Amino acid sequence: MRIKPEQLSAELQKSLMPVYFFTGDEPLQLGEMADAVRKAARKAGFESREIISADTGFEWNQLAFTAESLSIFADKKIIDLRLPSGTPGTEGSKALIAYCERLPEDTLLLITAGKIASSALKTRWLEALDKVGVVVQVWPLESQDLIRWLQQRTQQRGLNVETEGLRLLASRIEGNLLAAAQEVEKLYVLYGTGKISNQQIFEVVADSSRYDVFKLMDCVLSASVNRIFKVLSGLKSEGIAAPIVLWALTRDARLLIKIKLALSQGQNREIAFKNNQIWDKRKQLVSDALNRLSDSDLNNILVLSAKADRQIKGQQKGDAWETLLAISLMFASVQMMATGSM
């Protein structure tokens, strides 16, 4: 059964299929669809999950072995198969067809793949997946499709945004859904739920086009101390709201904790990066931070972030921007020896 991405949620509410195949070159949509399937499966009692990455040199008999092996922790399990190239090759095609012909009981196969050529849509292996499960192709969103996606995204966050505001957002993110999700999150952090005016959106977009928090995070992750002082001071002088800066800092701290946990459980670093949408541009920055910061360091960052949150809300004395500087320097493994004004 072939459906559109926006139809997946309704289908999951009806029933779970034994196989899901998601393909495309829009990482955010692929990741969120896979998360939705895993969440629905957990509710249905699929408590065990095994991740397989079909990279170069992968032995496809591992799929059958994983399907046949019993979990000592749960009766139902998810096989999370990653297919970076988009196509399984000759051996993989045979393995997938054989799997679909003899579907194992109490097993859900979730396949996420890169973009496939149109010719692959008529191959035997894809037709086999289509026959027993759900196939979803993801395409980059443009024009009205992007506007509709932004509208749904803002509504999910409890934001009421006019069409003109959505168009302004669309022009800012240029089809990058990950950037779009970040912009919506910033609006929520800054203004909370309710009606968002076009002027409010314009101010956030304008702020982002000058000194934005993502430049700060690049400095923080790379431990560029001099740049941290410069960019954070720039953010403050530009009038960027402190909650936006705090949001960016805590988001990356939690992201590093999540990746560290995955690595400690034996997950391959490249897979952990892909699962958390760490792409080529940020891989080295995140790797440097992972190597530099311990679990204790990251937990201390979150503790200090809670203090900054209270200061921003007026629930604790002190300058929130000084605390934001201290948090930024903790990322760089530098402690403030004395408090001064920025």
N, C-alpha and C positions, 0 to 999 in steps of 0.2 A: 504494500500500500504506500503510495507516494503522496505526501502532504506538504503543505507550506509551513514554514517555521511558526507562523502565528497560530496554526491549528494544533500544534503539539500539546499545549496545555489541556485543551478540551479532550483530546484523545487519551491522554494519561488519566483523566478523571473517569473515563469510561472503563478502561481495562488496560492491563499491561500486556504487551506483545513479547514474544520470546527473543526477538532480534530488533535492534535499532541501528540504523546506519545513517550517520550525519556526515556530509561532505561540503567543502567550500573553503574560501580563503578569507573569511571574516571571523577572526579568533574569538571575539567576545560572544557572538551569537552561538558559535559551536560550543564554547565552554558553558554557556548558560543553559543550552538545551541538554547537554550531557548532565549538568547538575540537576536539572528538573527530572530527568529519568532516574538518576540515582536516588533522589529524594523520594520519588514515588515508589521505587523498589524497596527502599528501607521501610516505608510505611506498610508494604505488603509482606514484610518479613525476610527480605533479602539482606541479611546482616553481614555476610562475608563478601569480600571483593578482592579480586586478583587482577593486577594490571599487567598487560602484555604490550610491549612495543615492537612492532614489526619493522625494525630497522634493517640495514644491510647485514646479511649473514643470518637473519632470523630463521630458525628451523620451524616450519609450519606444523610439524607433528606436535609441537608444544600446545597448540590450540586444542587438539583432541585429548591430549593427556590432561590438560587443565580441566576440560569439560567432564572427563570421566572420574577425576580424583575427587574424593569426598572430603569435605571440610570438617575438621574436628570441632569447630566452633559453631557452625550453623548448618541447617539442612538446605537452605536456599542461598545461592551465591550469584554475584555479578561478575562476568568476565569483561573487563574493561580493556578493549583492544584498540591500540593507537596505530594508525596507518598513515605516517607522515607523507609518503609519496602519493597517496590517493588511490593507488591501484596495488593489488596484492601480488601481481606476477603470476606465472604459470602454476607454481606449486601452491601459492596462496589461493588461487582461484579454485583449484581442486579441493583444498582443505575447507573452504567456505561452502562449496556446493555439498560436500560430504556432511558437513555440520548441519546444514539446513535439511538434508534428507533424513537425518536421524537426530532430531532435536533432543538434547538431554533434558531430563525432568528437573524441575526446580532450579533452572539455570537461565539467566538473562544475559544475552550477548549484546554489549554496547560497543559499537565501532565508530570512532571519530577519525575522519580522513581529510587529507588536503584536497584541493580542488581536483576534480576529475574531468577528463575530456568528454565532450558530448558523445563520442563513439563508445565510451565505456557504459553508457546507459543501456545499451543493447547486448551487453556481454552476459554469458550464462551465469556467472557468479553474482552479478548485480540483480538479475532477474530472480535468482534463487532467494536472495535476501528480501527482495520486493514481495515475493510470494508468501513468505512466512512472517514477515515483520513490517517495519516502518522505515521508509527511505525519505530523507529530507535533504534537499539541496539548498545551500545558503549562498545568496548573491549579495554583493555590495549594494547598500541602499542609496538611492539617489532620488532627487526631486520630491514628489509627494510621498513616496514610500518612506523616505527619511523623515519627513515632517510627521507622518503617522506614527513612526517608531518613537520619535521624540515625545509626541503627545502621550503615548502609552507609558513611556518611561517616567515622565513627569507626574502623570496621574498615579502611578504606582507609589510614588514618593509623597503623594498628597498635595501636589502642586497644581495650581490652576493657572495655566499659561495661555495667553491669547495667541492666535495664529501668527501675528506679526512677530511676537517674541520667539516663537518656534522657528520662524524663518531666520531670525537674527542668530539664534543658536546654530542652525544648520550651516549658515555661512561661516561661522567661527570654526566649526569642527571639520569641515570639508570631507564628510563621509567617513571619518575615523570614529567608529562606534565606541571604542575605548575612551577616546577623548570626550565624546558626547556624554558617556556615562559619568565621567569625572566632572563635567560642567554641571550636569543635573545634580550631582552629589554636593557640589559647592553651593548651588542655589538653596538646597535643602538645609545645609549646615548654617548658611548665612541668614536665611530668612524664615526657616521653619515651614510648616505646612500652611496652605492657604493660597490666596490669589497672589501671583507674582506679576508685577507691572512690567511693561516694556522697558521703562527707565531703569528698573532694578536689573534686568537682564543686560541692558546696555552697559551699565556700570561694571558688572562682573566681567563681561566680555572685554570691555576696554581695559580693565585692570589686568586681565590675563595677557593682553597684547603688549603690555609693558613689562614690568617685573613680575613674573608669575611664580607661584609656589613650586612649580616643577623644576625651575632653574635652581631654586633653593635645595630641592631634594637631590639634584645631581651633585651639588657641592657637598651636601651632608654625607651622601653615600661614598663619595670619593675622598672624604676627610680633607677637603680643601679649606683649611681654617680661615685664611685671609678672605677667600671668596664668601664664606659663610657670613662673616661680619658685614661685608659689602652688600650682599644680596638681601640679607635680613633687614639691614638698615634701609635699603631701597624699598623693600616691601612696606615698611612702617611709614616712610616718608611719602610713598605713593598713596597711602590711605587704605591699603589692603586690610581687611578685617582680620583680627587675631584668630577668630575661630577657623578661618580658612587655612591659615598656617598650621594651626594645631591639628586640624583634620589630616593634612598632608603628612605631617610627622608621625602621627599615630597610625595612619594607614600603612606606611612603609615599615614601621616597627612591627606591627602585627603580621605583615607579609613576610618579613625576615624570620619571625618566630615560626610561622607556618612552614616555610621552606626548610628551616633547620630541623623541624620535627620530621618532615618527609625524608630528609637525608639521613637522619639518625635511624630511621626504620628501613634503611637500605635502598631507598629509591635513587635512581640515577639522577644526577644533577640536571642534565638536559631535560629529562622528563618533568622533574620538579619545576623547572623554569617554565616549561610549556604549559603545565597545569595551572600555573599562577600568572600566565600572560606576561612573562618576562621575555621580551624579544631582543633581537641582536644588539640594538643600541644600548640597552641597559644591562646586558648580561655581565659585562666586566665590572660595572659599578656595584651591582648586587653581589657578585662574587667577592669583591674586595671587602664589602661590609660584612658578609657572612664569615669571612676569614678573620676579620678584626674584632667582631663583637661576640661576646659569649651570651648564653641564655640569661645569665644574671644581668649583664649590661642592658639587654633588651627589656627585661622586666623592670629594671630601674628607670628606663626611659618612659615606660608606661605609667609608673608611679608618679614621676615628675610631671607627666602629661596631665594626670588627674589634678595635680596642684594648679597647673596653668588653667585648666577648665574652671576650677573654682574661682580663681582670680578674675578670669574673664567675666564670670557671672556675678562678681562682687561678693562671693561667699567666703573669700579669704583675702587677707591683706597682702599687698605686694604688687609689683609691676609684672603683668603677664608677659610683656615683651622680654623682660630680663629672664623669665623662666623659659620662654621659647628659645632664647639664645643658649641657655644652659642645656636644654634638650638637644639642640642642634650640635653643640660641642660634644655632648655625650656620644652622639653618633660617630663623631670623629675621634673618640677616645681621649678627649681633652676635658678637664674639669676647670670650672671657673674658680679662681682663687679669691676673687673679690668681686663685689657687685658695683657696677658703674652704670651710667646712663648711656643708652644707645643714641 
